[in-house]
Amino acid sequence: MKTFLKPLTPEEERHYLQEYKQGSLEAKDILIQRNLRLVAHIVKKYQGAAEELDDLISIGTIGLIKAIQTFDFQKASRLSTYAARCIDNELLMLLRSRKKSSKEVSLYEPIGTDKEGNEISLLDVIETEPVDVVKNYSLKQDIDYLYQLLPKVLSPREQEIIILRYGLYGQKELTQREIAKRLKISRSYVSRIEKNALLKLREQF
């Protein structure tokens, strides 16, 4: 699968959505290009179907464009969650129309195979929620954003405690007591620093 551009940060996404709502076609193009990775993630679920990968990407992109056109950033926080539903619906409509144009079929009739060569039916596809894909994609975005935020919003001591407490950057995850012992400070002080740091990070999210 081709390489796609890096997803937008939450701030960039809000900025371009606002620009698009004000009529900027350039902002719309950026939103499309920077969310094609999400289309590719969802298309993976349908790769066993008879459609060509490029066709699936194209149909999924139509769903993405519809999502961008109808998304209300004042009612929902993340475009990706909303767009995933639109992309998935567009791909499902393609499969249904393809089957309907050929003949009436049972939901249990095979429509193709998955990446492991196992047969999949229309019911399998319909019942497979895109939530896990979206959650994984969104989680990766949030983790990337978290690493960007650490040096920007936390003090060196707060960074150190958060990194040790949650095992970031490959560090071993430690308890507050273990951190206190390592840094030669009280456990209650570690707790206060951790709580304050988490509040700062939560505000950014």
N, C-alpha and C positions, 0 to 999 in steps of 0.2 A: 504494500500500500504506500502511496506517495507520502512525502513529508509535508506536513501542514504548518502554517505559521503558529507561533506561540499564542495561547489564549490571552485575552485581555485581563488585566487586573480589575477588581471590582470598581475602582475609581475610574479607570479608563472606560469600562463598560458603561457606567452611568453617564460619563461625559459624552460618549458617542451616541448613546440613546437620546440624550437631550438635544444634541446637535441634529440628529435625524428627525426628531419630532418638530424641530424648527425648520425642516426642509432641506437639510444637507444630504445630497445623494452620495457625496464622498464618505460621510459618516456611515451611511447604509452599507456601502461597499466594504468598509473596514470591518463592520460588525459581521458581515457575511464571511469574509476571508478569515477572520480570526476565530470563527466558530465552526469552521469546516472540520476541525479535528473531532468535534462532538458528532457531526454527521457520520464520519468514518467509524467512530466507536459504535454507534447504533447500527450501522449498516452491517457490521460484523455478524450480527445475529441472523441476518438474512442471506449470508453468503452461500448457503447451501441451496437456495432457491435457483430456479432456472435463469433468472435475469443476470445479465452481465454486471460486473462490479461497477463499471463506469455509469451504467444506467441507474443502478441503485443509488450511487452518489448523487447523480443528477436529481432523482426524485426526492431524495433526502434533503437536498439543498433547497428544493421548492418548499418543503415543509419548514426549513429554517427561515427562508425569506418571509413566509406567512407569519411565522412566530415574531420576527422582528417588526413586521408591520402592525401586529395587533398587541404586542407586549406593552403592559402598563407598569412601568418601573415604580410607580407610586403605590401599587397594590402588591407587588411581589419583589423579593430582594434579588433573585438570580434569574437571568435570562436563560441560562442553560437548562434549568429544571423545566421551565415552560416550553422551551424550544424542543426538548427531547420528546415531549408528548406530541407536538406538531409533526416532528420528523417521523416518529413511529407511526402516527396515523396515516401520513402520506404513503409510507411504504406498505402498510397494511391494505390501503385502498388499491394500490397497484396490484398486489397479489390477488385480492378479491376480484378485481375487474378482469384480470388475466384468466382466472378460473371460470368466471361467469361467461366470458366471451367464448370459451371453448366448450363448456358443458356444465351442467349442474353437478356438483360433487359433494360428497360427505365431508364434514369437518375432519373426519379421521383419515381421509384419503391422503397418501403421501404427496407432498408437493416438491420434494427435493431431498437433499441430504445436508447434514451439518459438516463442519470441518473435519470431524472424525469419521465421516462416511456413514453415519447413522441416519435412517430415514426420519424426516420430520413432517408432520401434518399441519394443516392450517390451524387446527386447534392448538397445537404446540406453540405456534407463533403468537396466536391471539392471547394465550394464557401466560406467555412469558412477559412479565412486566419490565419496562425499561428502567424501573427505579434503581435497580442495582447498578446498571451501567452509569446512570446519571449520578448516583451517590458516589461511585468510585471516581468518576471524572471530576465532580464537584469537590470531593475530598482532596484530590491531588491539587486542584487549584488553590484550595484553602491552605494546604500544607506549604505550597510554594509561596503564597502570600504571607504566611506566618514567618517563614525564614527571612523574608524581606523586611518584615516589621520589627523583628527582634532588635537589631542595632539602631533602629530609628526611634522607637518609643520607650525602650527600656534602658535603665542605667546599667553599667557594667556588672554591678553586683546582682541586679535583678536578672540580667541575662544568664549569669553564671548559675543562679539557683534554678531558674526555669529549665536550663539545659540539663542540669544534673537531675532535677526532679522528674523530668519526662523523657529522659534518655535521648535527647536530640543530638544530631551530628555523630551518631554512633556511640554515644556515651552510655554507660550502664545506668539504668534507672535506679535512683536512690530514694530512700524514705527521708522525711524531714529530719529525723533523728540522725541518720547517717550523714546527711549534708551538714547538719549542725556540728557534728564531731569533726568532719573534714575541714570546715571553715573556722572552727573554734569559736562558734557563737551559740546562743541558746536556740533550742528548737522552736520556742514561741516567736523568736525574732525571724527565723527562717519562714515560719508560717505567715507572719505579717508581710514579709517581703514578697512571698509567693502570691498571696491574696491580692496585694496591690498591683503586682505585675500582670496577673490574670485579668484584673479589672481594666487595665490600660489596653491590653490586647483585645478584650471583648468589645470595648468601645470602638475599636477600629473595624471590627467585623460587623 
